[in-house]
Amino acid sequence: MKLYLSSFRLGDHPERLVALLPTAARVAVICNSIDAEDPALRREKVADELTWLTELGLRPEELDLRDAGDLRTRLAPYDGLWIRGGNVFVLRAVMAKSGADQVLPELIREEKVVYAGYSAGACVLAPSLRGLELCDPTDAVEGEIVWDGLGVLDHAFVPHLDSPGHPETELVAKVAGLYDRTGVAYVPMRDGQALVVDGDRRELG
């Protein structure tokens, strides 16, 4: 697997993401975690993601999981994925509806794509999303809430810990506390950090 999982945005060392990708890589930018937000604000946030990735020398394009078409075919031209943070339950629901929860784990494990992203984009890879309702409202989801994660990781992921500048740092501390009490394995992350997985190599920094 090739993963770049940041606590917040690109993190302090985005060159580690670039190193996982070929030169001038095409990157599909998935921002469905903010689908419940105002459409105009959503467009602004998507534009920001595209700008940051372009500045790294990448070629990003938004790929909306709500659009029709065979997802495997739509993903084929891309070297990597960038999954934006937001509401993990909104993201998970769209992944279920689009079939991304079936396609992505296979592509990731076979290293056909580099999976990168932050916050909810990382959290969704866990075996379960239980506990994250303490920071992400489930009432933002239209329809059934999906509690299972994609299961790509064998542990949970708690971003924004000890990050005073982030509005959710106190909420995610409650998630970490719950995991500590119930024995759920997780990677604690403060903003600026990223977990890099490249085959058997794992590095948190």
N, C-alpha and C positions, 0 to 999 in steps of 0.2 A: 504494500500500500504506500501511496504517497499522499500525505496529509499535511496541511498547514492550518492549524486551528488557533486562532488568536482570541484573546479575551475581548478586545475592542478594536474595531477597524483593522488597519494593517499591522498594528503593533509597532514595537520599537525597531524591529529588524526585518523589514519587508524584503530585503535582498535574499533572505532565506526562502521566501516564496518563489522569487524569480529563479533561484537556483534549481528548484524542482521542475521547472518548465523549460521547454525549448525556447530558443531565441524568438522574440516577437510572437509569443504564443497567442492563439485565439482562446479567449476565456468567455464562457457563458456566465453571465451575472444573473443570479436568481434572487429576487427581492420579494418573494411572496410572503415573507414573514411580516410585511407591513401592508398587506392587502386591506386590512380593516381601517387603515388611516385615510384621511381626506385624499382624494385622487390627485389634487394639485400638489399637496405636500409630498405625496408618494413620488410623483414625477421629479420633484426637486431632489429628493434623497437618492433616487436612482441615478440621476445625473451626477451627483457627487461621487457615487461609487465608480462610475465610468471614468470620471476625471482622474481620481486617485490611481486607478489601475493603468490608465493610459500614461500617466506620468512615470510609471515604472517601466515603460517600454513594451507593455502588453497591448493586445488588441481586444478589448472587452466589448461585448454586445449583450443587451438584456435578453434573457430567455424567460418568458413568462409561462409558468407551469399551467396556467389557466387556459392557454391557447390550445386549439385542437391540433391533432397530428400525432403520429407515432413518436414517442419520446426518444426511443433509442436512435431513430433516424435523425431526429432534430439535434441530438447531442453529438452525433458522429463527427461533425467538422471541428469540434473543439478539443483543445489540449488540456484544458482545465476548467474547473467550476469555481465560482466565487459566490458563496451563499451568505447573504447579508443577515445581520442580527435583527431582532424584532421580537415578535411573539412566537415562541416555539410551537404552541398549539395550533396557531393559524398556519404556520409553515407545514407542520406535520399533516394537518387535514388536507392541504392542497397536494402534498406529496402522495397521500393515499388516493385521492381522486384522480390524479394524473398518472398513477402507476410508477412514479419516481421511487417509491419505497421498495419496489421490486427490481427496478432497473439499476439504480445507483449502487447498492451494495455489490452487485456483480461487477460493474465497471470499476469500482474502487479496488476490490480484491484482485482483479485481473490486471490492475495498473493500466487500464485503458484510458484513464483520466486522472488528473491530479485534483483532489477534493480540497478546497480551501474555503475559509470563511471565518466568521466570528460570532461570538455569543450564541444566539439561537441556532446559527448555522453549524456550530460545533456540538451544542447540546443535543441536537436531534439524532446524533450518531450513537447515543447511549442505548443500552438495552431497554430502559424505561424512562419515561418523562415524569414519573411520580415524584412529587416534591417541588417541581418547578412551578406548580400552581401558586406557590407562595410569592412568586415574583411576576409571573405572567398571567393575566386574567383569562380564565377559560371562557368567559362569556363573550369574548371577541370572536369565537368560532361559530360559524353558521353550520348547524347540524351536529353530528355526533363527534365527541371528543375522542381522539385516538391517544391512548396512554402509552402504547408501546413505541419505543424508539426504533431506529433502523437496525440496531444491533451490530453495527460495524465495530464499535468499541466495546470492550468488556467492562467498562466503568462509566460513571457519569462525569459530567464536566460542569464545574461551577465557576463562571467568569465574574469579573468585576469585584472580587474580594479585596478588601483593604485598599479600595480605590476611591478616596474621598471626593474626587471630582465627578464621579459617576452617580447619577440619581438612584440607581438600584443597589448600591453597595450594601446598604443595611438590609434590604430584602434578601439578597443572595446569601448574606451571612446567616439568615434563618434557614435557608435551604441547606447550607453546609452543616449547620447545627443539627438539623433533622437527619441528614445522612450519617453524621457522627453517632447519633443516638441509635440509629436503626441498622448500622453496620453496612451501609451502602458505600462501596468503593468509588472514589471520585478524584479527579485532578483539580486542585484548587489553583485558580489563576487570578492574578491582579492585572489591571489594564497595563498594556505595554508588553506583556508576555505572550508567547505563542508556543504551542506544542508542535514540533516538527517530527513527522514520521516518514522515514525513507527506507522501505524494506524492513530490515531488522533494527535499524537505527532509530532511536527515539531521543529527542533532545527538547528540554523545556527551558526557555530562556527569554 
